[in-house]
Amino acid sequence: MAAPESGDGNNGAARMVTLISSDNTRFEVEAAAASLSQTLQLTILDGGGGGGDGIPLPNVDSATLSKVLEYCIKHAPAAANGGAPNATAVDRAELERFDNEFVNIDQSVLYSLIMAAHNLEIEGLQSLVAKKVADMIKGKSPMEIRRTLGFPDPTPEEQAEMNAHMLEYGWAYE
Amino acid sequence: MASTAADGGTTDRAAVLPEDILFEIFSRVQEDARDLLCCAFTCKPWLRLFTDRSFLLRLWPDHGHGHRRLLGFFFQKNLYGNRKMAIKKHARRYYSVSAPTFLPTPGSPLGPGERAITSFVADDDGAFSYAEPVASRNGFVLMRIMPRKYHKTKGQVVFGLCNPITGERHVTPPLDCACHGHCVNGYAILMDADHSPSSGGRHSAFSQLLLTGYHDDDGHVHLHVYSAATRSWSALTTRCHSAFLLGADDAHWLYYTPRYHHRPRLYILGFEVTTARVSFTELPFSFNFSAGWSSSFLCVSRDGNRLSVASVYAMQVDVWTQQDGGDDNQWLCTQGIKIPPKVRHPEIYTYSRRRKCSFLNRGSLLALYECDNIFVVDIESNDLERVMVCPESLLHNAYGTCVPLEVDILEFFIVRLGGLSQG
């Protein structure tokens, strides 16, 4: 994703920081956006991440980081307003629409995103992805949950054990 | 996940997510315990998580205590009334029938909203749509299944059991007995664990159904035992006669015989599960009819070792508890729980029928419904809590049966799933 790499350096009014993904891609974003991460916030407050240094994030690959930053950039203005008492209903509806769209993604991306949100401690993103997974689970049988979440097919032994449990509870396996 | 070859397909990333993340996810599924039960069966790591008390406590911080143990009520909206007439009218389609209704308490782990029991259990044969709930224990609801054709009903009763959390169901073969009809009045639902209390961690399944009933012909109380393993009934006769049933817990029933000008006599009819022996013991205390007594209930302490008898009066609840020691028949009046004035309603003295007390099995809870509120008295902790406003549907159902569902959801997960996770 190219959006955060505006290339303008520190020319703009907003302070910029550089984040470096596990595969060495550099992302330049506004400090306000990166500060949504509790983990990064302290480093940024200490003046880190500016100029050529960059903050290395060895646990997050570039694809995931660009996705995470997309979320942060969108949510930074609202967060800056401190819960935004002056945010209009339109703004909030827009954010909600963005969030729904945002988690409408492949399971593998979703898992990377869960881990990244957890490691970077981005509260809003953590609850957004947790809610998404919870919605994927609700109202499904154990086997449907496995499929939805992309678990590998159970081994014959696992399958037999699950069947036994289901039978005991009077459930159909499927 | 298919996209990551390094996983080798043997471990799944969702299953081994850090506990904090899984907590974030499951706490958003938490409002319906049935969804969590499905999660527990999904894979081994999750099954282990759902038998971990500290994790369950994070999910349901205040459950297992006081009124949180009360998950809701089952009741039948259509009163069957005179059974012969009702069945005949059903047969001619004069009456509409509906399955028993479940009314959850606020924050119930069975989810919000009034629903039919058939939304919890499969009911392809429609058996439960003609059923009337009569008792509940260990998460199971016992229902009397009403026959659809009158000529088939003579001397026969059919019972259905279901567990709304797991969806288990069991329908008994007909019980052919002279104590059918309104004379069957005592019920007990026994689990595997009741036969071998030491089995601790093993999951517990329905094993026996006990019924007591009074026979008009010989004047004796009969005890009927249904075994889930053999799917058959057997009968035992006791020597007690013409006593009135007050309440029951586990395999004990409380009876009383009224005496003119004297305090009534209280008895406990007990069924020893391991030896299948029946006992009938007179208690060394009684209750006082003239002091505004409304009912007495029998309950078993939470550790399962002691019996208590709670007598409900207009102003207070008296609790007698069986004492430890050689003599099983030593009882002590352990506490008197005052019912505060704000709970009482002036009308209850004149219209006592508007006040219904219902005994909640095992956990020593007593639910009182008064004119517009439902209260719970915790006999062990002495607490009285208001649970909810009594909904119209329940209030107007004053003459039908209403069965409270009391489950310690934490214990339920640990006990029912514990044996599986060790396997």
Chai-1 contact restraints between the chains, C-beta under 6 A:
chainA,res_idxA,chainB,res_idxB,connection_type,confidence,min_distance_angstrom,max_distance_angstrom,comment,restraint_id
A,S108,B,M1,contact,1.0,0.0,6.0,A-B,restraint_1
A,S108,B,S3,contact,1.0,0.0,6.0,A-B,restraint_2
A,Y111,B,R13,contact,1.0,0.0,6.0,A-B,restraint_3
A,I114,B,I21,contact,1.0,0.0,6.0,A-B,restraint_4
A,H118,B,I21,contact,1.0,0.0,6.0,A-B,restraint_5
A,A130,B,E24,contact,1.0,0.0,6.0,A-B,restraint_6
A,A130,B,I25,contact,1.0,0.0,6.0,A-B,restraint_7
A,A130,B,R28,contact,1.0,0.0,6.0,A-B,restraint_8
A,K131,B,R28,contact,1.0,0.0,6.0,A-B,restraint_9
A,V133,B,I25,contact,1.0,0.0,6.0,A-B,restraint_10
A,A134,B,I25,contact,1.0,0.0,6.0,A-B,restraint_11
A,A134,B,R28,contact,1.0,0.0,6.0,A-B,restraint_12
A,A134,B,V29,contact,1.0,0.0,6.0,A-B,restraint_13
A,I137,B,V29,contact,1.0,0.0,6.0,A-B,restraint_14
A,K138,B,D35,contact,1.0,0.0,6.0,A-B,restraint_15
A,P142,B,C38,contact,1.0,0.0,6.0,A-B,restraint_16
A,P142,B,F41,contact,1.0,0.0,6.0,A-B,restraint_17
A,P142,B,T42,contact,1.0,0.0,6.0,A-B,restraint_18
A,I145,B,T42,contact,1.0,0.0,6.0,A-B,restraint_19
A,R146,B,T42,contact,1.0,0.0,6.0,A-B,restraint_20
A,L149,B,A14,contact,1.0,0.0,6.0,A-B,restraint_21
A,G150,B,M1,contact,1.0,0.0,6.0,A-B,restraint_22
A,F151,B,D12,contact,1.0,0.0,6.0,A-B,restraint_23
A,P152,B,G9,contact,1.0,0.0,6.0,A-B,restraint_24
A,P152,B,D12,contact,1.0,0.0,6.0,A-B,restraint_25
A,H165,B,F41,contact,1.0,0.0,6.0,A-B,restraint_26
A,Y169,B,T166,contact,1.0,0.0,6.0,A-B,restraint_27
A,Y169,B,E168,contact,1.0,0.0,6.0,A-B,restraint_28
A,G170,B,G167,contact,1.0,0.0,6.0,A-B,restraint_29
A,G170,B,E168,contact,1.0,0.0,6.0,A-B,restraint_30
A,G170,B,R169,contact,1.0,0.0,6.0,A-B,restraint_31
A,W171,B,G167,contact,1.0,0.0,6.0,A-B,restraint_32
